[in-house]
């Protein structure tokens, strides 16, 4: 989501696209980028704890940022969007891809 885009417009469009292109429940891949701060990475991981998520992290070449990929089974588009909002609300400076 770009910084200039209204978050609610983004989520409405995402929900529509997910409904049109995916059979639910399904495996969904979240991708986030954060500063390479173990506390922030642990907070993201905690949000997806107890969901059976497969979480992978990868530091950027200069070590300043870390990519966090989370593959998890989600029941519907609303559940997907709820997690995006939770991450954005709890983790300062996170970029959702």
MARBA-3410 file (N, C-alpha, C, O; in Angstrom, 1 decimal):
97
0.9,-1.2,0.0,0.0,0.0,0.0,0.9,1.2,0.0,1.8,1.3,0.8 ~ 0.6,2.2,-0.9,1.4,3.4,-0.9,1.0,4.3,0.2,-0.1,4.3,0.7 ~ 1.9,5.2,0.6,1.6,6.1,1.7,0.5,7.1,1.4,-0.2,7.5,2.3 ~ 0.3,7.4,0.1,-0.7,8.4,-0.3,-2.1,7.8,-0.4,-3.1,8.5,-0.5 ~ -2.2,6.4,-0.4,-3.4,5.8,-0.6,-4.2,5.7,0.7,-3.6,5.4,1.8
-5.5,5.9,0.6,-6.3,5.7,1.8,-6.4,4.2,2.2,-6.7,3.4,1.4 ~ -6.1,3.9,3.4,-6.0,2.5,3.8,-7.4,1.8,3.6,-7.4,0.6,3.2 ~ -8.5,2.4,3.9,-9.8,1.8,3.7,-10.1,1.5,2.3,-10.6,0.4,1.9 ~ -9.7,2.4,1.4,-9.8,2.1,-0.1,-9.0,0.9,-0.5,-9.4,0.1,-1.3 ~ -7.7,0.9,0.0,-6.9,-0.2,-0.3,-7.5,-1.6,0.2,-7.5,-2.5,-0.6
-8.0,-1.6,1.4,-8.5,-2.8,2.0,-9.8,-3.3,1.2,-10.1,-4.4,1.0 ~ -10.6,-2.3,0.8,-11.8,-2.6,0.1,-11.5,-3.2,-1.3,-12.1,-4.2,-1.7 ~ -10.5,-2.7,-1.9,-10.1,-3.2,-3.2,-9.4,-4.6,-3.1,-9.7,-5.5,-3.8 ~ -8.6,-4.7,-2.0,-8.0,-6.0,-1.8,-9.0,-7.1,-1.5,-9.0,-8.2,-2.0 ~ -10.1,-6.8,-0.7,-11.1,-7.7,-0.4,-11.8,-8.2,-1.7,-12.1,-9.4,-1.9
-12.1,-7.2,-2.5,-12.8,-7.5,-3.8,-11.9,-8.4,-4.7,-12.4,-9.4,-5.2 ~ -10.7,-8.1,-4.7,-9.8,-9.0,-5.5,-9.6,-10.4,-5.0,-9.6,-11.3,-5.7 ~ -9.5,-10.5,-3.7,-9.4,-11.8,-3.0,-10.7,-12.6,-3.3,-10.6,-13.8,-3.5 ~ -11.8,-12.0,-3.2,-13.1,-12.7,-3.4,-13.2,-13.2,-4.9,-13.7,-14.3,-5.1 ~ -12.7,-12.4,-5.8,-12.8,-12.7,-7.2,-11.8,-13.8,-7.7,-12.1,-14.5,-8.7
-10.7,-13.9,-7.0,-9.6,-14.7,-7.5,-9.3,-15.9,-6.7,-8.4,-16.7,-7.1 ~ -9.9,-16.1,-5.5,-9.5,-17.2,-4.6,-10.6,-17.9,-4.1,-11.7,-17.4,-3.8 ~ -10.4,-19.3,-3.9,-11.4,-20.1,-3.3,-11.0,-20.2,-1.8,-9.8,-20.5,-1.5 ~ -11.9,-20.0,-0.9,-11.6,-19.9,0.5,-12.1,-21.1,1.2,-13.1,-21.7,0.8 ~ -11.5,-21.6,2.3,-10.2,-21.1,2.9,-9.0,-21.5,2.0,-9.1,-22.4,1.1
-7.9,-20.7,2.1,-6.7,-20.9,1.3,-5.5,-20.5,2.0,-5.5,-19.9,3.1 ~ -4.3,-21.0,1.5,-3.0,-20.5,2.0,-2.8,-19.1,1.5,-3.0,-18.9,0.3 ~ -2.4,-18.2,2.3,-2.1,-16.8,2.0,-0.7,-16.5,2.4,-0.3,-16.8,3.4 ~ 0.0,-15.7,1.5,1.3,-15.3,1.8,1.4,-13.8,2.1,1.0,-13.0,1.2 ~ 1.7,-13.5,3.3,1.9,-12.1,3.7,3.4,-11.8,3.6,4.3,-12.7,3.8
3.7,-10.6,3.2,5.1,-10.1,3.1,5.2,-8.7,3.8,4.4,-7.8,3.4 ~ 6.1,-8.6,4.7,6.3,-7.4,5.4,7.8,-7.0,5.4,8.7,-7.9,5.3 ~ 8.1,-5.8,5.4,9.5,-5.3,5.5,9.5,-4.4,6.8,8.7,-3.5,6.9 ~ 10.5,-4.7,7.6,10.7,-3.8,8.8,12.2,-3.6,9.0,13.1,-4.3,8.4 ~ 12.6,-2.6,9.8,14.0,-2.4,10.2,14.4,-3.7,10.9,13.6,-4.3,11.5
15.7,-4.0,10.7,16.2,-5.2,11.3,16.3,-5.1,12.8,17.4,-4.9,13.4 ~ 15.2,-5.2,13.4,15.1,-5.0,14.9,14.4,-6.3,15.4,13.2,-6.6,15.0 ~ 15.1,-7.1,16.2,14.5,-8.4,16.6,13.2,-8.3,17.3,12.3,-9.1,17.2 ~ 13.0,-7.2,18.0,11.7,-6.9,18.7,10.6,-6.8,17.7,9.5,-7.4,17.9 ~ 10.8,-6.0,16.7,9.7,-5.8,15.7,9.4,-7.1,15.0,8.3,-7.4,14.7
10.5,-7.9,14.6,10.3,-9.2,14.0,9.5,-10.1,14.9,8.6,-10.8,14.4 ~ 9.8,-10.2,16.1,9.2,-11.0,17.1,7.7,-10.6,17.3,6.8,-11.5,17.4 ~ 7.4,-9.3,17.2,6.0,-8.8,17.3,5.2,-9.3,16.2,4.1,-9.7,16.3 ~ 5.8,-9.2,14.9,5.1,-9.7,13.8,4.8,-11.2,13.9,3.7,-11.6,13.7 ~ 5.8,-11.9,14.3,5.6,-13.4,14.4,4.6,-13.7,15.5,3.8,-14.7,15.3
4.5,-12.9,16.6,3.5,-13.2,17.6,2.1,-13.0,17.1,1.2,-13.7,17.6 ~ 1.9,-12.1,16.2,0.6,-11.8,15.6,0.0,-13.1,14.9,-1.2,-13.3,14.9 ~ 0.9,-13.8,14.3,0.5,-15.0,13.6,0.7,-16.3,14.4,0.6,-17.4,13.8 ~ 1.1,-16.2,15.7,1.3,-17.3,16.5,0.0,-18.1,16.7,-1.0,-17.5,16.7 ~ 0.1,-19.4,16.8,-1.0,-20.3,17.0,-1.9,-20.4,15.8,-3.1,-20.9,15.9
-1.5,-20.0,14.6,-2.2,-20.2,13.4,-1.6,-21.2,12.5,-2.1,-21.4,11.4 ~ -0.6,-21.8,12.9,0.1,-22.8,12.1,0.9,-22.2,10.9,1.1,-22.8,9.9 ~ 1.3,-20.9,11.1,2.0,-20.2,10.1,3.4,-20.7,9.9,4.1,-21.1,10.8 ~ 3.9,-20.6,8.6,5.3,-20.9,8.3,5.9,-19.5,8.1,5.5,-18.8,7.2 ~ 6.9,-19.1,8.9,7.5,-17.8,8.9,8.9,-17.9,8.5,9.7,-18.7,9.0
9.3,-17.1,7.5,10.7,-17.0,7.0,11.1,-15.5,7.1,10.3,-14.6,6.7 ~ 12.4,-15.3,7.5,12.9,-13.9,7.5,14.2,-13.9,6.6,14.9,-14.9,6.5 ~ 14.4,-12.7,6.1,15.6,-12.6,5.3,16.1,-11.1,5.4,15.4,-10.2,5.1 ~ 17.3,-11.0,5.8,17.9,-9.6,6.0,18.3,-9.1,4.6,18.7,-9.8,3.7 ~ 18.2,-7.7,4.5,18.7,-7.1,3.2,20.2,-7.2,3.2,20.8,-7.6,4.2
20.7,-6.9,2.0,22.2,-7.1,1.8,23.0,-6.2,2.8,24.1,-6.6,3.1 ~ 22.5,-5.1,3.1,23.2,-4.2,4.0,22.8,-4.4,5.5,23.4,-3.8,6.4 ~ 21.8,-5.3,5.7,21.4,-5.6,7.1,20.5,-4.6,7.7,20.2,-4.8,8.9 ~ 20.1,-3.6,7.0,19.3,-2.5,7.7,17.8,-3.0,7.8,17.1,-2.6,8.7 ~ 17.3,-3.7,6.8,15.9,-4.2,6.8,15.8,-5.7,6.8,16.8,-6.4,6.4
14.7,-6.2,7.2,14.4,-7.6,7.2,13.1,-7.8,6.6,12.1,-7.1,6.9 ~ 13.0,-8.8,5.6,11.8,-9.2,5.0,11.2,-10.4,5.8,11.9,-11.3,6.2 ~ 9.9,-10.3,6.1,9.2,-11.3,6.9,8.1,-11.9,6.0,7.2,-11.2,5.6 ~ 8.3,-13.2,5.6,7.2,-13.8,4.8,6.5,-14.8,5.7,7.1,-15.6,6.4 ~ 5.2,-14.8,5.6,4.3,-15.6,6.4,3.3,-16.3,5.6,2.5,-15.7,4.9
3.4,-17.6,5.5,2.5,-18.4,4.8,1.5,-19.1,5.8,2.0,-19.9,6.6 ~ 0.2,-18.8,5.7,-0.7,-19.3,6.7,-2.1,-19.5,6.0,-2.5,-18.8,5.1 ~ -2.8,-20.5,6.5,-4.1,-20.8,6.0,-5.1,-19.8,6.6,-5.3,-19.7,7.8 ~ -5.8,-19.1,5.7,-6.8,-18.1,6.2,-8.2,-18.5,5.7,-8.4,-19.1,4.6 ~ -9.2,-18.2,6.5,-10.6,-18.7,6.2,-11.3,-17.8,5.2,-12.2,-18.3,4.5
-11.0,-16.5,5.1,-11.7,-15.6,4.2,-10.9,-14.3,4.1,-10.0,-14.0,4.8 ~ -11.3,-13.5,3.1,-10.7,-12.2,2.9,-10.7,-11.3,4.1,-9.7,-10.5,4.4 ~ -11.8,-11.3,4.9,-11.9,-10.5,6.1,-10.8,-10.9,7.1,-10.2,-10.0,7.8 ~ -10.5,-12.1,7.2,-9.5,-12.6,8.1,-8.1,-12.1,7.7,-7.2,-11.8,8.5 ~ -7.9,-12.1,6.3,-6.6,-11.7,5.8,-6.4,-10.2,6.1,-5.4,-9.8,6.6
-7.4,-9.4,5.9,-7.4,-7.9,6.1,-7.2,-7.6,7.6,-6.5,-6.7,7.9 ~ -7.9,-8.4,8.4,-7.8,-8.2,9.9,-6.3,-8.3,10.3,-5.9,-7.5,11.2 ~ -5.6,-9.3,9.8,-4.2,-9.4,10.2,-3.3,-8.3,9.6,-2.4,-7.8,10.3 ~ -3.6,-7.8,8.4,-2.8,-6.7,7.9,-3.0,-5.5,8.8,-2.1,-4.8,9.1 ~ -4.3,-5.2,9.2,-4.6,-4.1,10.0,-3.9,-4.2,11.4,-3.4,-3.2,12.0
-3.9,-5.4,11.9,-3.3,-5.7,13.3,-1.8,-5.4,13.2,-1.2,-4.8,14.1 ~ -1.1,-5.9,12.1,0.3,-5.6,12.0,0.6,-4.1,11.9,1.5,-3.6,12.5 ~ -0.2,-3.4,11.0,0.0,-2.0,10.8,-0.2,-1.2,12.1,0.4,-0.2,12.3 ~ -1.2,-1.6,12.9,-1.5,-0.9,14.1,-0.4,-1.2,15.2,-0.1,-0.2,16.0 ~ 0.2,-2.4,15.3,1.1,-2.7,16.4,2.5,-2.5,16.0,3.3,-2.3,17.0
2.9,-2.5,14.8,4.3,-2.4,14.4,4.6,-1.1,13.7,4.2,-0.9,12.6 ~ 5.4,-0.3,14.4,5.7,1.0,13.8,6.7,0.9,12.6,7.7,0.2,12.8 ~ 6.4,1.6,11.5,7.3,1.6,10.4,7.2,0.4,9.5,8.1,0.2,8.6 ~ 6.3,-0.6,9.7,6.2,-1.8,8.9,5.7,-1.4,7.5,4.9,-0.5,7.3 ~ 6.2,-2.1,6.5,5.8,-1.9,5.1,5.1,-3.2,4.7,5.7,-4.3,4.8
3.9,-3.2,4.3,3.1,-4.4,3.8,3.2,-4.5,2.3,3.0,-3.5,1.6 ~ 3.6,-5.6,1.8,3.6,-5.8,0.4,2.5,-6.7,-0.1,2.4,-7.0,-1.3
END
